[in-house]
Amino acid sequence: MSTWKSFEEIEAWQMARVFCQNIYKIMNYDGLSTDYRLKDQINGSSGSIMDNIAEGFERSGNKEFINFLSIAKASAGESRSQLYRIMDRDYISNDEFEKLKQES
């Protein structure tokens, strides 16, 4: 399947983990901390990126891994869309938005 011995070695998973950590940091910002639905949505979608990379790696074969990478990519798009709503509601600055968007 691959030369990786664990999903933790995959750079995309490592980057997704950092993104997820940075999303968690903004969840306590004024406004977003009480916008429960949006906060829960971005927490879930950002975590889904790293989780799907890990789950796909642990499956038995390249086809399944590729499928889960596709799902992870879709979760990144979902997170990006939610970031727009977070910025549009003035929960984060444009600079924070651009940084997080780039990470996604």
The first five atom37 places (N, CA, C, CB, O) and aatype in JSON, in Angstrom:
{
  "aatype": [12, 15, 16, 17, 11, 15, 13, 6, 6, 9, 6, 0, 17, 5, 12, 0, 1, 19, 13, 4, 5, 2, 9, 18, 11, 9, 12, 2, 18, 3, 7, 10, 15, 16, 3, 18, 1, 10, 11, 3, 5, 9, 2, 7, 15, 15, 7, 15, 9, 12, 3, 2, 9, 0, 6, 7, 13, 6, 1, 15, 7, 2, 11, 6, 13, 9, 2, 13, 10, 15, 9, 0, 11, 0, 15, 0, 7, 6, 15, 1, 15, 5, 10, 18, 1, 9, 12, 3, 1, 3, 18, 9, 15, 2, 3, 6, 13, 6, 11, 10, 11, 5, 6, 15],
  "atom_mask": [
    [1, 1, 1, 1, 1],
    [1, 1, 1, 1, 1],
    [1, 1, 1, 1, 1],
    [1, 1, 1, 1, 1],
    [1, 1, 1, 1, 1],
    [1, 1, 1, 1, 1],
    [1, 1, 1, 1, 1],
    [1, 1, 1, 1, 1],
    [1, 1, 1, 1, 1],
    [1, 1, 1, 1, 1],
    [1, 1, 1, 1, 1],
    [1, 1, 1, 1, 1],
    [1, 1, 1, 1, 1],
    [1, 1, 1, 1, 1],
    [1, 1, 1, 1, 1],
    [1, 1, 1, 1, 1],
    [1, 1, 1, 1, 1],
    [1, 1, 1, 1, 1],
    [1, 1, 1, 1, 1],
    [1, 1, 1, 1, 1],
    [1, 1, 1, 1, 1],
    [1, 1, 1, 1, 1],
    [1, 1, 1, 1, 1],
    [1, 1, 1, 1, 1],
    [1, 1, 1, 1, 1],
    [1, 1, 1, 1, 1],
    [1, 1, 1, 1, 1],
    [1, 1, 1, 1, 1],
    [1, 1, 1, 1, 1],
    [1, 1, 1, 1, 1],
    [1, 1, 1, 0, 1],
    [1, 1, 1, 1, 1],
    [1, 1, 1, 1, 1],
    [1, 1, 1, 1, 1],
    [1, 1, 1, 1, 1],
    [1, 1, 1, 1, 1],
    [1, 1, 1, 1, 1],
    [1, 1, 1, 1, 1],
    [1, 1, 1, 1, 1],
    [1, 1, 1, 1, 1],
    [1, 1, 1, 1, 1],
    [1, 1, 1, 1, 1],
    [1, 1, 1, 1, 1],
    [1, 1, 1, 0, 1],
    [1, 1, 1, 1, 1],
    [1, 1, 1, 1, 1],
    [1, 1, 1, 0, 1],
    [1, 1, 1, 1, 1],
    [1, 1, 1, 1, 1],
    [1, 1, 1, 1, 1],
    [1, 1, 1, 1, 1],
    [1, 1, 1, 1, 1],
    [1, 1, 1, 1, 1],
    [1, 1, 1, 1, 1],
    [1, 1, 1, 1, 1],
    [1, 1, 1, 0, 1],
    [1, 1, 1, 1, 1],
    [1, 1, 1, 1, 1],
    [1, 1, 1, 1, 1],
    [1, 1, 1, 1, 1],
    [1, 1, 1, 0, 1],
    [1, 1, 1, 1, 1],
    [1, 1, 1, 1, 1],
    [1, 1, 1, 1, 1],
    [1, 1, 1, 1, 1],
    [1, 1, 1, 1, 1],
    [1, 1, 1, 1, 1],
    [1, 1, 1, 1, 1],
    [1, 1, 1, 1, 1],
    [1, 1, 1, 1, 1],
    [1, 1, 1, 1, 1],
    [1, 1, 1, 1, 1],
    [1, 1, 1, 1, 1],
    [1, 1, 1, 1, 1],
    [1, 1, 1, 1, 1],
    [1, 1, 1, 1, 1],
    [1, 1, 1, 0, 1],
    [1, 1, 1, 1, 1],
    [1, 1, 1, 1, 1],
    [1, 1, 1, 1, 1],
    [1, 1, 1, 1, 1],
    [1, 1, 1, 1, 1],
    [1, 1, 1, 1, 1],
    [1, 1, 1, 1, 1],
    [1, 1, 1, 1, 1],
    [1, 1, 1, 1, 1],
    [1, 1, 1, 1, 1],
    [1, 1, 1, 1, 1],
    [1, 1, 1, 1, 1],
    [1, 1, 1, 1, 1],
    [1, 1, 1, 1, 1],
    [1, 1, 1, 1, 1],
    [1, 1, 1, 1, 1],
    [1, 1, 1, 1, 1],
    [1, 1, 1, 1, 1],
    [1, 1, 1, 1, 1],
    [1, 1, 1, 1, 1],
    [1, 1, 1, 1, 1],
    [1, 1, 1, 1, 1],
    [1, 1, 1, 1, 1],
    [1, 1, 1, 1, 1],
    [1, 1, 1, 1, 1],
    [1, 1, 1, 1, 1],
    [1, 1, 1, 1, 1]
  ],
  "atom_positions": [
    [[0.82, -1.19, 0.0], [0.0, 0.0, 0.0], [0.86, 1.25, 0.0], [-0.93, 0.0, 1.2], [0.75, 2.06, -0.92]],
    [[1.7, 1.44, 0.98], [2.52, 2.64, 1.05], [3.79, 2.35, 1.83], [1.74, 3.8, 1.69], [3.98, 1.26, 2.37]],
    [[4.64, 3.33, 1.87], [5.86, 3.2, 2.66], [5.68, 3.74, 4.07], [7.01, 3.91, 1.97], [6.58, 3.61, 4.9]],
    [[4.53, 4.33, 4.34], [4.25, 4.81, 5.69], [3.94, 3.62, 6.6], [3.07, 5.82, 5.7], [3.28, 2.67, 6.18]],
    [[4.42, 3.69, 7.81], [4.12, 2.64, 8.78], [2.92, 3.0, 9.65], [5.35, 2.38, 9.66], [2.28, 2.12, 10.23]],
    [[2.62, 4.29, 9.74], [1.47, 4.74, 10.52], [0.92, 6.02, 9.89], [1.85, 4.97, 12.01], [1.64, 6.73, 9.19]],
    [[-0.33, 6.29, 10.15], [-0.92, 7.51, 9.57], [-0.28, 8.77, 10.13], [-2.42, 7.53, 9.83], [-0.31, 9.82, 9.49]],
    [[0.3, 8.67, 11.33], [0.96, 9.84, 11.93], [2.15, 10.32, 11.11], [1.41, 9.51, 13.34], [2.57, 11.47, 11.26]],
    [[2.68, 9.47, 10.25], [3.81, 9.85, 9.39], [3.36, 10.64, 8.16], [4.56, 8.6, 8.96], [4.2, 11.25, 7.49]],
    [[2.1, 10.62, 7.85], [1.59, 11.27, 6.63], [1.54, 12.78, 6.86], [0.17, 10.72, 6.25], [0.89, 13.26, 7.79]],
    [[2.23, 13.52, 6.0], [2.32, 14.98, 6.16], [0.94, 15.64, 6.11], [3.2, 15.58, 5.06], [0.68, 16.58, 6.87]],
    [[0.06, 15.16, 5.25], [-1.29, 15.73, 5.17], [-2.03, 15.56, 6.49], [-2.09, 15.08, 4.02], [-2.76, 16.46, 6.91]],
    [[-1.86, 14.43, 7.16], [-2.5, 14.22, 8.45], [-1.91, 15.18, 9.49], [-2.32, 12.75, 8.91], [-2.64, 15.75, 10.3]],
    [[-0.59, 15.36, 9.47], [0.07, 16.28, 10.39], [-0.44, 17.7, 10.2], [1.59, 16.24, 10.21], [-0.7, 18.41, 11.18]],
    [[-0.59, 18.12, 8.94], [-1.1, 19.46, 8.64], [-2.56, 19.6, 9.07], [-0.95, 19.77, 7.14], [-2.97, 20.64, 9.58]],
    [[-3.34, 18.56, 8.86], [-4.75, 18.58, 9.28], [-4.85, 18.68, 10.8], [-5.48, 17.32, 8.77], [-5.76, 19.33, 11.32]],
    [[-3.94, 18.05, 11.49], [-3.93, 18.12, 12.95], [-3.68, 19.54, 13.42], [-2.87, 17.17, 13.54], [-4.34, 20.02, 14.34]],
    [[-2.72, 20.22, 12.81], [-2.42, 21.61, 13.16], [-3.64, 22.49, 12.87], [-1.18, 22.13, 12.37], [-4.01, 23.34, 13.68]],
    [[-4.25, 22.28, 11.7], [-5.45, 23.05, 11.35], [-6.53, 22.85, 12.4], [-5.97, 22.63, 9.95], [-7.16, 23.81, 12.84]],
    [[-6.76, 21.62, 12.79], [-7.78, 21.3, 13.79], [-7.46, 21.99, 15.13], [-7.88, 19.77, 13.98], [-8.36, 22.5, 15.79]],
    [[-6.19, 22.0, 15.51], [-5.79, 22.68, 16.75], [-6.06, 24.18, 16.66], [-4.29, 22.44, 17.04], [-6.52, 24.8, 17.62]],
    [[-5.78, 24.77, 15.5], [-5.98, 26.2, 15.32], [-7.46, 26.56, 15.28], [-5.3, 26.67, 14.05], [-7.85, 27.64, 15.73]],
    [[-8.28, 25.68, 14.74], [-9.73, 25.89, 14.79], [-10.2, 25.86, 16.24], [-10.48, 24.81, 13.95], [-11.02, 26.69, 16.64]],
    [[-9.7, 24.93, 17.01], [-10.09, 24.83, 18.42], [-9.76, 26.12, 19.17], [-9.4, 23.64, 19.09], [-10.52, 26.54, 20.04]],
    [[-8.64, 26.75, 18.83], [-8.24, 28.0, 19.5], [-9.24, 29.12, 19.28], [-6.86, 28.44, 19.01], [-9.46, 29.93, 20.18]],
    [[-9.86, 29.18, 18.1], [-10.8, 30.28, 17.84], [-12.19, 30.01, 18.4], [-10.89, 30.54, 16.35], [-13.03, 30.91, 18.44]],
    [[-12.44, 28.79, 18.81], [-13.78, 28.42, 19.27], [-14.21, 29.16, 20.54], [-13.85, 26.94, 19.52], [-15.4, 29.22, 20.84]],
    [[-13.27, 29.73, 21.28], [-13.61, 30.47, 22.49], [-13.67, 31.98, 22.26], [-12.61, 30.16, 23.56], [-13.86, 32.74, 23.21]],
    [[-13.51, 32.41, 21.02], [-13.61, 33.83, 20.71], [-15.02, 34.33, 21.01], [-13.24, 34.11, 19.24], [-16.0, 33.59, 20.92]],
    [[-15.09, 35.61, 21.36], [-16.4, 36.23, 21.6], [-17.31, 35.99, 20.41], [-16.26, 37.74, 21.86], [-16.87, 36.09, 19.26]],
    [[-18.53, 35.69, 20.66], [-19.5, 35.45, 19.61], [-19.51, 34.01, 19.15], [0.0, 0.0, 0.0], [-20.52, 33.32, 19.26]],
    [[-18.38, 33.55, 18.65], [-18.32, 32.16, 18.17], [-18.54, 31.18, 19.31], [-16.97, 31.88, 17.49], [-19.12, 30.11, 19.11]],
    [[-18.09, 31.54, 20.5], [-18.24, 30.62, 21.63], [-19.71, 30.34, 21.96], [-17.54, 31.18, 22.86], [-20.03, 29.32, 22.56]],
    [[-20.62, 31.26, 21.57], [-22.04, 31.05, 21.82], [-22.84, 30.75, 20.55], [-22.63, 32.26, 22.51], [-24.05, 30.55, 20.6]],
    [[-22.16, 30.74, 19.42], [-22.8, 30.34, 18.15], [-22.61, 28.82, 18.04], [-22.17, 31.11, 16.89], [-21.82, 28.33, 17.24]],
    [[-23.36, 28.11, 18.87], [-23.11, 26.69, 19.11], [-23.15, 25.84, 17.85], [-24.11, 26.17, 20.09], [-22.3, 24.96, 17.67]],
    [[-24.1, 26.08, 16.99], [-24.21, 25.25, 15.79], [-23.0, 25.42, 14.88], [-25.49, 25.6, 15.02], [-22.42, 24.44, 14.42]],
    [[-22.62, 26.67, 14.62], [-21.48, 26.92, 13.75], [-20.19, 26.42, 14.39], [-21.37, 28.42, 13.43], [-19.34, 25.84, 13.71]],
    [[-20.06, 26.65, 15.68], [-18.87, 26.17, 16.4], [-18.76, 24.65, 16.33], [-18.91, 26.62, 17.87], [-17.68, 24.11, 16.08]],
    [[-19.87, 23.96, 16.54], [-19.87, 22.5, 16.46], [-19.6, 22.01, 15.04], [-21.2, 21.94, 16.95], [-18.91, 21.02, 14.84]],
    [[-20.15, 22.72, 14.05], [-19.95, 22.31, 12.66], [-18.48, 22.38, 12.27], [-20.78, 23.18, 11.72], [-17.95, 21.44, 11.69]],
    [[-17.81, 23.5, 12.58], [-16.41, 23.62, 12.16], [-15.51, 22.73, 13.0], [-15.94, 25.07, 12.27], [-14.48, 22.25, 12.51]],
    [[-15.87, 22.49, 14.24], [-15.1, 21.55, 15.05], [-15.19, 20.15, 14.44], [-15.61, 21.55, 16.51], [-14.19, 19.44, 14.36]],
    [[-16.38, 19.77, 14.01], [-16.57, 18.45, 13.41], [-15.9, 18.31, 12.06], [0.0, 0.0, 0.0], [-15.24, 17.31, 11.79]],
    [[-16.08, 19.31, 11.2], [-15.52, 19.19, 9.85], [-14.0, 19.27, 9.86], [-16.08, 20.29, 8.95], [-13.35, 18.57, 9.08]],
    [[-13.42, 20.09, 10.72], [-11.95, 20.16, 10.78], [-11.38, 18.86, 11.33], [-11.5, 21.36, 11.65], [-10.34, 18.39, 10.86]],
    [[-12.04, 18.28, 12.31], [-11.59, 16.99, 12.84], [-11.76, 15.86, 11.85], [0.0, 0.0, 0.0], [-10.99, 14.91, 11.84]],
    [[-12.78, 15.98, 11.01], [-13.05, 14.96, 10.0], [-11.92, 14.85, 8.98], [-14.36, 15.27, 9.29], [-11.69, 13.78, 8.43]],
    [[-11.21, 15.94, 8.74], [-10.11, 15.9, 7.79], [-9.06, 14.9, 8.26], [-9.48, 17.31, 7.61], [-8.71, 13.96, 7.54]],
    [[-8.57, 15.11, 9.47], [-7.52, 14.22, 9.97], [-8.06, 12.82, 10.24], [-6.92, 14.79, 11.26], [-7.35, 11.83, 10.02]],
    [[-9.3, 12.72, 10.69], [-9.87, 11.41, 10.99], [-10.02, 10.55, 9.74], [-11.21, 11.57, 11.67], [-9.76, 9.35, 9.78]],
    [[-10.44, 11.16, 8.63], [-10.61, 10.39, 7.4], [-9.29, 9.97, 6.79], [-11.4, 11.19, 6.39], [-9.19, 8.9, 6.19]],
    [[-8.26, 10.79, 6.94], [-6.93, 10.37, 6.48], [-6.49, 9.14, 7.28], [-5.89, 11.54, 6.63], [-6.0, 8.16, 6.72]],
    [[-6.67, 9.22, 8.59], [-6.29, 8.09, 9.45], [-7.1, 6.84, 9.14], [-6.45, 8.47, 10.92], [-6.55, 5.75, 9.02]],
    [[-8.42, 7.0, 9.02], [-9.26, 5.84, 8.77], [-8.95, 5.2, 7.42], [-10.73, 6.23, 8.83], [-8.89, 3.98, 7.3]],
    [[-8.74, 6.03, 6.42], [-8.41, 5.5, 5.1], [-7.1, 4.74, 5.11], [0.0, 0.0, 0.0], [-6.97, 3.7, 4.45]],
    [[-6.13, 5.25, 5.84], [-4.84, 4.57, 5.93], [-4.99, 3.2, 6.57], [-3.85, 5.42, 6.73], [-4.35, 2.24, 6.15]],
    [[-5.83, 3.12, 7.58], [-6.01, 1.87, 8.32], [-6.85, 0.84, 7.56], [-6.64, 2.15, 9.65], [-6.92, -0.31, 7.98]],
    [[-7.49, 1.24, 6.46], [-8.26, 0.31, 5.65], [-7.32, -0.57, 4.85], [-9.23, 1.06, 4.71], [-6.1, -0.36, 4.83]],
    [[-7.88, -1.55, 4.2], [-7.04, -2.53, 3.51], [-6.99, -2.3, 2.01], [-7.55, -3.94, 3.8], [-7.62, -3.02, 1.24]],
    [[-6.25, -1.3, 1.59], [-6.06, -1.12, 0.16], [-6.04, 0.31, -0.3], [0.0, 0.0, 0.0], [-6.57, 1.21, 0.36]],
    [[-5.42, 0.51, -1.43], [-5.27, 1.85, -1.99], [-6.6, 2.46, -2.41], [-4.34, 1.8, -3.17], [-6.8, 3.66, -2.24]],
    [[-7.51, 1.66, -2.95], [-8.81, 2.19, -3.38], [-9.56, 2.84, -2.23], [-9.66, 1.09, -4.0], [-10.09, 3.95, -2.34]],
    [[-9.6, 2.13, -1.12], [-10.3, 2.68, 0.05], [-9.56, 3.91, 0.59], [-10.43, 1.61, 1.16], [-10.19, 4.89, 0.99]],
    [[-8.25, 3.85, 0.6], [-7.46, 4.99, 1.09], [-7.76, 6.22, 0.23], [-5.94, 4.67, 1.07], [-7.99, 7.31, 0.75]],
    [[-7.77, 6.05, -1.08], [-8.06, 7.15, -1.99], [-9.46, 7.7, -1.73], [-7.93, 6.69, -3.47], [-9.67, 8.91, -1.73]],
    [[-10.42, 6.81, -1.51], [-11.78, 7.25, -1.22], [-11.83, 8.1, 0.05], [-12.71, 6.03, -1.07], [-12.48, 9.14, 0.07]],
    [[-11.15, 7.67, 1.09], [-11.15, 8.43, 2.34], [-10.38, 9.74, 2.2], [-10.55, 7.59, 3.46], [-10.71, 10.72, 2.87]],
    [[-9.36, 9.77, 1.34], [-8.66, 11.04, 1.08], [-9.61, 12.02, 0.39], [-7.4, 10.81, 0.21], [-9.57, 13.22, 0.65]],
    [[-10.45, 11.51, -0.48], [-11.45, 12.35, -1.14], [-12.44, 12.92, -0.12], [-12.2, 11.54, -2.21], [-12.83, 14.08, -0.21]],
    [[-12.84, 12.11, 0.82], [-13.75, 12.56, 1.88], [-13.06, 13.62, 2.74], [-14.22, 11.36, 2.76], [-13.68, 14.62, 3.11]],
    [[-11.78, 13.4, 3.05], [-11.02, 14.38, 3.83], [-10.94, 15.72, 3.09], [-9.6, 13.85, 4.13], [-11.08, 16.78, 3.7]],
    [[-10.72, 15.66, 1.79], [-10.66, 16.87, 0.97], [-12.0, 17.6, 1.01], [-10.27, 16.53, -0.48], [-12.04, 18.83, 1.1]],
    [[-13.09, 16.86, 0.93], [-14.42, 17.46, 1.01], [-14.64, 18.12, 2.37], [-15.5, 16.39, 0.74], [-15.25, 19.19, 2.45]],
    [[-14.15, 17.5, 3.43], [-14.27, 18.09, 4.77], [-13.46, 19.38, 4.87], [-13.8, 17.1, 5.83], [-13.86, 20.31, 5.56]],
    [[-12.34, 19.43, 4.18], [-11.54, 20.67, 4.15], [-12.34, 21.78, 3.47], [-10.19, 20.45, 3.41], [-12.33, 22.93, 3.92]],
    [[-13.04, 21.45, 2.38], [-13.89, 22.43, 1.72], [-15.02, 22.89, 2.61], [0.0, 0.0, 0.0], [-15.36, 24.07, 2.63]],
    [[-15.62, 21.96, 3.33], [-16.68, 22.31, 4.28], [-16.15, 23.25, 5.35], [-17.26, 21.04, 4.93], [-16.82, 24.23, 5.7]],
    [[-14.98, 22.97, 5.87], [-14.37, 23.84, 6.88], [-14.11, 25.23, 6.32], [-13.07, 23.22, 7.41], [-14.33, 26.24, 7.0]],
    [[-13.62, 25.28, 5.08], [-13.36, 26.59, 4.44], [-14.65, 27.39, 4.32], [-12.73, 26.39, 3.04], [-14.67, 28.59, 4.6]],
    [[-15.72, 26.74, 3.92], [-17.01, 27.42, 3.81], [-17.46, 27.97, 5.16], [-18.07, 26.47, 3.24], [-17.95, 29.09, 5.26]],
    [[-17.28, 27.18, 6.2], [-17.65, 27.61, 7.55], [-16.78, 28.77, 8.01], [-17.54, 26.45, 8.54], [-17.24, 29.66, 8.73]],
    [[-15.51, 28.77, 7.59], [-14.63, 29.89, 7.92], [-15.15, 31.21, 7.33], [-13.2, 29.62, 7.41], [-15.04, 32.26, 7.96]],
    [[-15.72, 31.14, 6.13], [-16.31, 32.35, 5.54], [-17.43, 32.88, 6.42], [-16.85, 32.06, 4.13], [-17.53, 34.08, 6.66]],
    [[-18.28, 31.98, 6.91], [-19.37, 32.42, 7.79], [-18.83, 33.01, 9.08], [-20.31, 31.26, 8.11], [-19.35, 34.0, 9.59]],
    [[-17.78, 32.39, 9.6], [-17.17, 32.89, 10.84], [-16.61, 34.29, 10.63], [-16.07, 31.93, 11.33], [-16.77, 35.16, 11.48]],
    [[-15.94, 34.5, 9.5], [-15.4, 35.83, 9.19], [-16.54, 36.81, 8.92], [-14.45, 35.76, 7.98], [-16.5, 37.95, 9.41]],
    [[-17.54, 36.39, 8.16], [-18.66, 37.29, 7.83], [-19.43, 37.74, 9.06], [-19.61, 36.6, 6.87], [-20.04, 38.81, 9.05]],
    [[-19.39, 36.95, 10.1], [-20.06, 37.31, 11.36], [-19.12, 38.06, 12.3], [-20.61, 36.05, 12.05], [-19.46, 38.31, 13.46]],
    [[-17.95, 38.39, 11.81], [-16.93, 39.17, 12.55], [-16.43, 38.47, 13.81], [-17.51, 40.51, 12.94], [-16.08, 39.12, 14.8]],
    [[-16.39, 37.13, 13.77], [-15.83, 36.39, 14.89], [-14.29, 36.33, 14.8], [-16.41, 34.97, 14.93], [-13.61, 36.2, 15.82]],
    [[-13.77, 36.42, 13.59], [-12.32, 36.43, 13.37], [-11.98, 37.55, 12.4], [-11.81, 35.06, 12.83], [-12.82, 38.01, 11.62]],
    [[-10.73, 37.99, 12.46], [-10.26, 39.04, 11.55], [-9.99, 38.46, 10.17], [-9.0, 39.71, 12.11], [-9.92, 37.24, 10.0]],
    [[-9.86, 39.33, 9.2], [-9.52, 38.9, 7.85], [-8.18, 38.18, 7.82], [-9.5, 40.11, 6.89], [-8.02, 37.2, 7.1]],
    [[-7.21, 38.67, 8.61], [-5.89, 38.01, 8.67], [-6.0, 36.59, 9.22], [-4.93, 38.82, 9.53], [-5.39, 35.66, 8.69]],
    [[-6.79, 36.43, 10.29], [-6.99, 35.09, 10.85], [-7.69, 34.19, 9.84], [-7.81, 35.16, 12.17], [-7.34, 33.02, 9.68]],
    [[-8.68, 34.75, 9.16], [-9.39, 34.0, 8.13], [-8.42, 33.5, 7.05], [-10.49, 34.85, 7.5], [-8.44, 32.33, 6.69]],
    [[-7.59, 34.4, 6.54], [-6.67, 34.04, 5.46], [-5.7, 32.95, 5.9], [-5.9, 35.27, 4.99], [-5.39, 32.04, 5.14]],
    [[-5.21, 33.07, 7.14], [-4.28, 32.06, 7.67], [-4.96, 30.69, 7.75], [-3.75, 32.49, 9.06], [-4.41, 29.69, 7.3]],
    [[-6.15, 30.66, 8.33], [-6.88, 29.39, 8.48], [-7.32, 28.84, 7.13], [-8.09, 29.59, 9.4], [-7.28, 27.63, 6.91]],
    [[-7.74, 29.72, 6.24], [-8.14, 29.28, 4.9], [-6.96, 28.62, 4.2], [-8.67, 30.48, 4.06], [-7.11, 27.57, 3.57]],
    [[-5.8, 29.22, 4.31], [-4.59, 28.64, 3.7], [-4.27, 27.27, 4.31], [-3.39, 29.6, 3.89], [-3.88, 26.35, 3.59]],
    [[-4.43, 27.15, 5.61], [-4.17, 25.87, 6.27], [-5.13, 24.79, 5.81], [-4.27, 26.03, 7.79], [-4.77, 23.61, 5.7]],
    [[-6.36, 25.21, 5.53], [-7.37, 24.2, 5.13], [-7.04, 23.65, 3.75], [-8.79, 24.8, 5.14], [-7.77, 22.8, 3.23]]
  ]
}
